[in-house]
Amino acid sequence: MMGCLICVSNIQAQQVVLSGPRIGVTAIGGEIAELLEDEYEVYPIVTQFGWQFERRFFTLDNGSSGLVESVMLLGGLEQGFLIPSWSGIIGFRDAKGTEFGLGPNVSPAGVGLTFAVGVTLNIEDKVNIPFNIAVTPINGIRISLLTGFNSMQSND
């Protein structure tokens, strides 16, 4: 019990808001890939463009932090097709930028969970450049590689 009280006392509750553009590619497999190819003549590897909203809720003394992300993407535009998706991720980032999280995903493929891992590079404490891999197993599987940037806006 004392260990938990000590952990809580080392948490800084300052919230930091981060947001910025995302770009990447998604490979789609399974039933959804077949549907895209057969019904819509869309190749199941699509580009992604979108925006990520992130809020860091706490930071530990060692620099690790808990965060919540909302990621909205539009895929398939290069093929004249629109595939919207939204993911809400609850995650953790260590002081070196390694991160992981999971949360709901909503898209035309259905509703399910997205699992994400990655690393965020911090440049001069002003700009973050994330590199993430997300796996979404809904009616097949989607594997996304995403990057982008965001800037820190303190929300005191």
C-alpha positions in Angstrom: 0.0 0.0 0.0 2.8 2.4 0.9 4.4 1.7 -2.6 1.3 3.0 -4.3 1.2 6.2 -2.3 4.9 6.8 -3.2 4.1 6.2 -6.9 1.2 8.7 -6.9 3.3 11.4 -5.2 5.8 11.2 -8.1 3.2 12.0 -10.8 3.1 15.5 -12.3 -0.5 16.2 -13.3 0.3 18.9 -15.9 -1.6 18.2 -19.1 0.1 18.8 -22.4 -1.9 19.0 -25.7 -0.3 17.7 -28.8 -1.8 17.6 -32.3 -0.6 17.4 -35.8 -1.0 15.8 -39.3 -0.5 12.2 -40.1 0.5 10.5 -43.3 1.1 6.9 -44.1 0.1 3.7 -45.8 -2.3 0.8 -44.8 -2.2 -2.8 -46.1 -5.7 -4.4 -45.9 -6.2 -8.1 -45.8 -9.0 -10.6 -45.6 -12.7 -10.1 -46.4 -12.4 -6.3 -46.7 -9.5 -6.5 -49.2 -11.5 -8.9 -51.4 -14.5 -6.6 -51.2 -12.4 -3.5 -52.1 -10.9 -5.3 -55.1 -14.0 -7.1 -56.4 -16.7 -4.5 -55.8 -14.8 -1.2 -56.0 -11.6 -2.0 -58.0 -9.5 -0.6 -55.2 -6.1 -2.1 -54.6 -5.8 -3.1 -50.8 -2.8 -0.9 -50.1 -3.9 2.6 -49.6 -2.3 5.9 -48.5 -3.6 7.6 -45.3 -3.9 11.3 -44.6 -5.3 12.7 -41.4 -4.9 14.4 -38.0 -4.0 13.2 -34.5 -5.1 14.9 -31.3 -3.2 13.9 -28.3 -3.4 14.8 -24.6 -0.7 13.8 -22.1 -2.5 13.4 -18.8 0.5 12.8 -16.5 4.2 12.6 -16.5 6.3 10.5 -14.1 9.6 11.8 -12.6 11.4 9.5 -15.0 9.8 11.3 -18.0 7.3 8.5 -18.9 3.7 9.6 -19.5 0.2 8.4 -19.9 -1.8 9.7 -22.9 -5.0 9.5 -24.9 -5.1 10.0 -28.7 -7.8 10.5 -31.2 -6.7 9.7 -34.8 -8.9 10.5 -37.8 -7.7 9.2 -41.2 -8.9 9.2 -44.8 -7.5 6.4 -46.9 -7.6 5.5 -50.6 -7.6 9.0 -52.0 -4.9 8.2 -54.5 -7.3 5.6 -56.0 -10.3 8.0 -56.1 -11.9 6.2 -53.1 -12.6 7.5 -49.6 -12.1 5.2 -46.6 -12.6 7.1 -43.3 -11.5 5.8 -40.0 -11.2 6.9 -36.4 -9.2 5.4 -33.6 -9.2 6.3 -29.9 -6.0 5.1 -28.2 -5.1 5.0 -24.5 -1.4 4.6 -24.2 1.9 5.0 -22.5 5.2 6.6 -23.7 8.5 6.1 -21.9 11.1 8.9 -21.5 13.0 7.7 -24.6 9.8 7.9 -26.8 8.9 4.3 -27.1 5.1 4.0 -27.0 2.3 1.5 -27.1 -1.5 1.7 -26.8 -4.8 0.3 -27.7 -8.4 1.4 -28.2 -11.5 1.4 -30.3 -11.5 1.8 -34.1 -14.5 2.7 -36.3 -14.4 2.4 -40.1 -16.5 1.0 -42.9 -14.9 -2.4 -42.1 -16.7 -2.4 -38.7 -15.9 -1.6 -35.1 -13.0 -3.3 -33.2 -9.7 -2.7 -31.4 -6.6 -1.1 -32.7 -3.2 -2.0 -31.2 -0.4 0.5 -31.8 3.4 0.6 -31.1 6.0 3.1 -32.1 8.6 5.6 -31.2 8.4 9.4 -31.0 11.5 11.5 -31.7 11.6 14.8 -29.8 13.5 17.7 -31.4 14.6 20.5 -29.1 11.6 20.0 -26.9 9.5 21.7 -29.6 8.5 19.2 -32.2 7.7 15.5 -32.0 8.0 13.2 -35.0 6.1 9.9 -34.4 6.7 6.6 -36.2 3.9 4.1 -35.5 2.7 0.7 -36.6 -1.0 0.0 -35.9 -2.8 -3.4 -36.3 -6.5 -3.5 -36.6 -8.1 -7.0 -36.8 -11.6 -6.3 -38.1 -13.1 -8.6 -40.8 -9.5 -9.4 -41.8 -6.6 -7.3 -40.8 -5.3 -3.8 -41.5 -1.6 -2.9 -40.8 -0.8 0.8 -40.9 2.5 2.6 -40.9 2.1 6.3 -39.9 4.3 9.3 -39.3 3.8 13.0 -39.0 4.6 15.7 -36.5 3.1 17.7 -33.7 4.1 20.6 -31.5 3.7 21.0 -27.7 1.1 23.4 -26.3 1.1 23.5 -22.6 -2.4 23.6 -21.1 -1.9 24.9 -17.6 
